[in-house]
Amino acid sequence: MTTRIIRLTALLIALLTPLAPARAGWRGGIGVLGDSYSDEYQFYPPHRSTARNWVEILAATRGLNFGRFSTRSRGEPRNQGYEYNWARSDATTDDLIVTGQHTGLAAQVARGEVNLVVVFIGGNDFINAMKTPDPAAAFQQVGPRAEANLERAVATILKAHPDVKVVIITVPDIRDLPEFRVPLHAGRLPRAYADAATATIRRYNARIRALAASEPRVAVLDFDHVTRLSELIYPESVLVAGHPIVRSGASDDPHHLFLGDVRHLGSVGQGLLAALLDVTIDAKFAAGVPPLSEREVFEFAETHDRAATKFAVESAAGGSDSPDPSGVGRGAFPSMPRRSAVDP
C-alpha cells in the first residue's frame, strides 16, 4: 500500500470513472455505515485507542464534516463520536439492519444533513463464520445474506434523497488478517476453510461492483483489490514515506500495519484507506478534497501515537483530560482545517 499502489489505483479509478463536474470542495455532511473499522477508534482501549481510523483522520486532517462530535453516548448504534457516523464495533450486516444504522442515517440524508454516505461492512459476517464449528457450511449461508443486507441498506439510503451519493468499500480477504494468517501458515487453520472464506468474500465484492455499475450515484473503493495487490508485492512489509511498516506481525507500534489485537489496521493502514477514499470521491463525484500524502499519513500516526502513549500514562497517574476529538492533540497539523463544533 505504498505511493506506487495508491497512484496506480488512482489512475485506474480515473480511467474507469465518468468525469464529474468540477467542484470547489465537498460541501455537506458525510455519513457512515459499518463496523469497527469505521467506528471511532479512540473509544476502544487498549489497542484501537492507541490509533485513529479513517473517519477520525479525515476529520482531523481535512476538516470533513461527519457531524458534531460528542464524548457522550447517543445510544445504540451510534454511541459516542461523530453525529453522522452510525458504524458500530462488532457489527455484521445483520446487525446493521436490526439496529437501524441504515434507517437512522437515511433520516439524516432526507433532512439534507448528509449528502455522501460511505458503507464499509461485511468483515464480521465472514470472521464469525470462520469461527463456527463448520465454516464451510456457514459461508454458504452468510454470503447471500450479507449481499441482501448490503443491497437493502444501500437502497434505503438512495431512496432517502435523489442527490445523495454513496461509496461502498469492498472487504479485504480475512485470511490476510494476522488473526487468521498466523494459524493458517502454521497449519492450525485448514486451508479449505480459508479458501471457502476467500470465495465467499470475492462473491460479496463482485456484488458490490455490480451494484455500483448499475447505479450512477454509487462508487466503489476497491480496498480488496488494493490489499491483494499490496500483499502480492509486499508480503512482509510495505514502505510508507520511506519507512518500513511491518505487515506480518501485529503491534500497537505505528511501524506495524495491524494493531496488537491482530484484527484492526493501525493509524498508517487507516490513513492509507483515507487517502484512497479521497481519490475515489474526487474521481467519481469531483469532491475537491486534497489527497493525503504518505508523509502526512506517517507523520499523523507518529504524532498521534506519541500523544496517545502520553495520555495513557497521565490517565494511569490520574491526570490529563478527555481525548481530543481530532485524535492528535493541540498543535498537530496546524495548517489543516479542523472542526470546532463539539458537544459537551
N, C-alpha and C positions, 0 to 999 in steps of 0.2 A: 504494500500500500504506500509506495513512495510517490514522489512527484511524477515519475515517468508513468506509473499506472494511472494516477489521477488525470494526467494530461491526456492519456490515451482514452480514458473513459469520457472525458470532456469532449474530445474530438468525435467519438462515436455518437454521443448524445447529440452533438451539433449537427452531424451528418444525417441522423435518422429522425430528427425532430423538426416539424414545420416551424418556420420563423414566426415569432410573436411580435406584435407591435412594440416599438421602443418604449421604455418606461423609466422614469427617473429614480425608481427605488420602490420596494414593496410597501404598499400602504394597506393598513388594516391588520386585523388580528390573525394569528396563526394558531390553529388548534391541533391537538394530538390525540390519537387513539393508539393504545399499545400496552406494553408490559414494562418490565423492569429496565429494559434498555432505554426507555424514554421517560419513565417516572424519575423525578429529580433525585439524583444520587445522594445529595447532601443529607437526606433524612434516613439513610440506611447504613448505620455502622455495623461491623467495624471496617468492612472493606470498601463498599461503594462510597461511603462518606469521605474517603481519602482522595476521591477523584471527582470529576464532573462529567455529565453526559452531554450529548449534542444539543439538547434544549438549553441547558444552563450555559454552555459555551457560546451558542449563538446569541443568547440574551445578553451575555456579558461583553462579547467582542464586537457584535454587530448591532446591538440595540433592537433586535427583532422583538415584536410585540406578541408575547404569549399570555397577555393579560396581567392583571395585578398579582403581585406576589404576597403570599401570606404564610407565616410560620404556624398559624392555627389551622386545624383541620376544617375543611368544608364538608366533611362527611364522605362516605364511600360513593364513588370510587376515586374522587379527586384528592381527598385528604389535603395535605399541605402542598405548598408550591404555587405554581402559576395557574391563574384562573381558567385558562383555555386548555390546560394540559390534563386530559382525562386518563392518561396512561396509568396503569396500576401494576405494581410489582406482583409477580407471580401469575398475572392474568393469562388465561388461554383465550382463544376466540369464543369459546362458550361463555366464559366469564364476561368478556366484553359485551355480549348480547344480554346476559342475565342481569348484570349490574347497570346496564343502560349507559355505557360510555357513549355509544353512537347517538342515542336519543338526546342525551344531555348536551352534547356538542352540537347536534343538529338544531337545537333550540337557539343556541348562540349564533349559529350561522343564519338562521331565519331572522333574527333580530338585527343582522348586519354587523355584529361584533367581530365575526371571524369570516374571512374570505379565502383562506388557504388552510387545508387540513392535511396533515401528514399521518399516514397509517403504517405502523410497523408492529405487526402482531403475528403470532403463529409459532414462535420458537418453543414456548412452553407446551403447546399441544404435542410436539414431537419429542421433547425431552421427557414428558410424563409417559408417553407411550413406550419409550425406550426402557423405562424403569418398571414396567409391568411384568408379570410372570411370563407372558407370551407376547413379546414385542412385535413379532411378525404379524400376528392376528390384530394387535392393537393398531398398527399403522394402517391396515386396510380399512378400519372404521374411522380413524382420526382424520385421515387425509380428506375424504369427501366432505366430512362435517366441517372441517376448518375452511374449506373452499366456500361452502354455502354460507357460513357465518360471515366471512370476509365480504362476500358479494352483498349480503344483506346490510352490513354496516355501511359500505360504500354507497349503495343505492339510497339509503336513508339520508346520508349527507348530501348527495347530489340533488335529491328532491327538495331539500330544505331551502335552496335558493338557486336561481338559474345562473348566477355568476360565480358560484363557489368553485374553487379549483382543488384538486386532490392529488397528492403524491403518495404512491404506495411503495414501500421499501421491501424488496424481496428478502427472504430469510436465508442466511448462510447455512451450510450443512453443519448439523450439530456434531458430526463426527470430528470436526476440526476444533471443537472446544476442548481445552485441557481436561475437562470433566470426563470426556469420553476418549479423547485422543490417547491419553496415557494408558488406560486399561486396554484399549484396542491394540496398541503396539506391543503391550506386554502379554497379549493373548488371553486376558481375563474377560474381554468382551468379544463374543462370537462375531466374526466378520459378517456373517449372514444378517445379523441384526443391524449392523451399521449400513450394510447395503440396502436393507429394507427402508431404513431412515432416509438414505440418500434418494432413493427412487420416489418416495412419498413427497419429500421436500421439493424435488425437481418438478413433480406434477403440480404442486401448490404454486410454485413460482411461475410455471408456464401459464397457469390460470390468471395470475396477476398480470402477466404480459399481455395475454389475450384481452383481458378486461380493459387495459389501457389502450390497446389498439382499436377497440370498438367505441371508445368514448373520448372525444377531444378535450374534455375538461380534466382528464386523468393522465398523470405522468408516472413513469416508473423510475425509481432509483434502484438500479440493479446491483444491490450490495452483494448478492450471491455471486454474480459474475465477477465482480471486482475481487472478492475474497478468494475465489477459486484461482483466479489469475495470479494473485499475490502468493497464495500457498504454493503454486506451481513454481514460481520464480524464486521465492524466498521462503523455503520451508522451515528454517530455523530462526531467522531474524530478518528484520527489514531495516533499511536505512531511512531515517526521517530527519531532514535537515542535517544530514551528515552524522547522525547519532544512531548507533545500532539499537534497535528495540527488539528484545527477545520475544519470540513467538512460542517457543517450545516449552517454556516454563512459566508458571504463574506467580505473581508477586504484586504487592501494592506499590512497589517502586515504579516510578514513571518510565523507567527504561524497559519495562515489560509490557507486552501488548495486553495481556489479560491480568485481571486482579487476582489476589490471593484466594478468592472464593471459587476459582477455576471455571467460572462461567461468564463473567462480565468483562467487557472491554474497559481498560483504564482510560485516563484522560486523552492519551495520544490516539488510541484507536477511535474513541468517540469524537475527537477533534477532526480526524480524517473523514469520519462519517459526516460530520457537519460540513466539511469542505465539499464533499460530494453532493450534499443536499443543495448547497449554494449553486453549484454547477447545474444541477437538474432544474431547479426552479427558474434559473436565469435563461436556460436554453428553451424551456417549454413555455414559460409564462413571462419572460423578459422582466424578471424581478428586480434587476439592477443592484443586487446585493454584492458588494466586493467579495471575491473569493478569499477564503482563508489560505494563507501560505503554510508550508510545512514549518517554517521558522516560527510563525505565530502559534501554531498548534503545539510545537515542542516547548516554546517558552511559556505558554499558558500552563501546560502540565507541570513544568518545573516550578513556576511561581506558585501555582495553587497547592502543589504537594508540600512545599515548604511551609506555606501558611496553614495547611490542614494539620501538619505534624505539630506546629507551634500551638494551634488551637487545642489539639488533643491533650498536649502536655499541660497547658494552662487550665483546661477544664478539669483534668485529674487533680490539679492543685487547688481548685476552687476559684479560678479566675476566668477572664475573657467574657465575651458577650455571645449573643446568638450568632449563627453563621451569617456572613454577608450574603444577600441574595445573589450577587454576581458570582460568588464562589471563589473569588480570587483575593479579597481583601482590598483595602484602600491603596490607591496608587498604581495598581496594575493596569496596563493598557490605558494610560491617561488620555490618549488622543482618540479613543474609541467612544462612540455614543453609549450611554448606559441608561437603563430605565430607572426612574426615580420613584415611581408610584409603588409604594409598598404598604400593604395593610398592616395594622398593628398586631 
